Amino acid sequence: MKLLLDEDEALNPMLSVANLVDVFLVVIAALLIAIAQNPLNPFTAENIIVIKNAGQPNMEMMIKDGEKIEHYKSNGQIGQGEGSRAGVAYRMKDGSMIYVPENKKK
């Protein structure tokens, strides 16, 4: 009678398949840990802002608000947009800020 414990590993291909399954389980666990540590993790409800290349012409900003992720990309121009002057802000000696709205007499 032949015992299975004495069987040669070269004759049983299922032993190498079992080792491959173990390797894939380790790889999957490593990927799950990497996803959990990512600041833009889709499974968390945190609010996060990620800025890439700050102050450069190719700056990008990603804002995660709960499950919603918005991506903004700079076009390299400063002061883009429409609007009107609303007033003036002054910084005092103690570091406080004072906003003075403009009077619109039109």
C-alpha positions as CSV (number, residue, x, y, z in Angstrom):
1,M,0.0,0.0,0.0
2,K,1.4,3.4,-1.0
3,L,0.9,6.4,1.2
4,L,0.1,9.8,-0.2
5,L,2.8,11.4,2.0
6,D,5.5,9.5,0.3
7,E,4.4,10.6,-3.2
8,D,7.0,12.4,-5.2
9,E,6.3,16.1,-5.9
10,A,7.4,15.8,-9.5
11,L,4.7,13.3,-10.1
12,N,1.9,15.3,-8.6
13,P,1.1,18.5,-10.5
14,M,-1.5,19.7,-8.0
15,L,1.2,20.6,-5.5
16,S,2.6,23.3,-7.8
17,V,-1.0,24.6,-8.4
18,A,-1.5,24.9,-4.7
19,N,1.7,27.0,-4.5
20,L,0.5,29.3,-7.3
21,V,-2.8,29.8,-5.4
22,D,-0.8,30.9,-2.3
23,V,1.2,33.3,-4.3
24,F,-1.9,34.9,-5.8
25,L,-3.5,35.3,-2.4
26,V,-0.4,37.2,-1.2
27,V,-0.5,39.5,-4.3
28,I,-4.3,40.2,-3.8
29,A,-3.7,41.0,-0.1
30,A,-0.9,43.4,-1.1
31,L,-3.2,45.2,-3.6
32,L,-6.0,45.5,-1.1
33,I,-3.6,47.1,1.4
34,A,-2.4,49.5,-1.3
35,I,-6.0,50.5,-2.1
36,A,-6.9,51.0,1.6
37,Q,-3.9,53.4,2.1
38,N,-4.7,55.5,-1.0
39,P,-6.0,58.9,-0.1
40,L,-8.6,58.8,-2.9
41,N,-9.9,55.4,-1.7
42,P,-13.4,55.0,-3.1
43,F,-14.5,53.0,0.0
44,T,-14.1,55.9,2.6
45,A,-16.4,58.8,3.2
46,E,-13.6,61.3,4.0
47,N,-13.3,64.7,2.3
48,I,-9.8,65.1,0.7
49,I,-8.0,67.5,-1.6
50,V,-4.9,66.3,-3.5
51,I,-2.8,68.9,-5.3
52,K,-0.2,67.7,-7.8
53,N,2.6,70.0,-9.1
54,A,1.5,73.0,-6.9
55,G,2.2,76.4,-8.5
56,Q,3.3,74.9,-11.8
57,P,1.6,75.5,-15.2
58,N,0.6,71.8,-15.3
59,M,-1.0,71.8,-11.8
60,E,-3.8,69.3,-11.1
61,M,-6.3,69.3,-8.2
62,M,-8.5,66.3,-7.2
63,I,-11.3,66.9,-4.7
64,K,-13.0,64.0,-3.0
65,D,-16.2,64.9,-1.2
66,G,-17.7,61.7,0.2
67,E,-18.2,59.4,-2.9
68,K,-17.9,62.2,-5.4
69,I,-14.5,62.9,-7.0
70,E,-13.8,66.0,-9.1
71,H,-10.7,66.5,-11.2
72,Y,-9.4,70.0,-12.2
73,K,-6.5,70.6,-14.5
74,S,-4.7,74.0,-14.9
75,N,-4.4,75.6,-18.3
76,G,-1.4,77.7,-17.2
77,Q,-3.2,81.0,-17.2
78,I,-3.7,83.2,-14.1
79,G,-6.9,85.1,-13.4
80,Q,-9.2,83.2,-15.6
81,G,-13.0,83.6,-15.2
82,E,-15.7,86.2,-15.1
83,G,-16.7,88.4,-12.2
84,S,-16.6,91.9,-10.8
85,R,-14.7,93.6,-7.9
86,A,-16.6,93.2,-4.7
87,G,-14.5,95.2,-2.4
88,V,-11.0,95.5,-0.8
89,A,-9.4,93.3,2.0
90,Y,-6.8,94.8,4.4
91,R,-4.4,93.0,6.6
92,M,-4.0,94.7,10.0
93,K,-0.7,94.7,12.0
94,D,-2.1,92.1,14.4
95,G,-2.7,89.7,11.4
96,S,-6.5,90.1,11.3
97,M,-8.2,90.8,8.0
98,I,-10.8,93.4,7.3
99,Y,-13.1,93.4,4.3
100,V,-14.5,96.7,3.0
101,P,-17.3,96.2,0.4
102,E,-17.5,98.7,-2.5
103,N,-20.4,101.0,-2.8
104,K,-22.1,100.6,-6.1
105,K,-23.7,103.9,-7.1
106,K,-24.9,103.3,-10.6
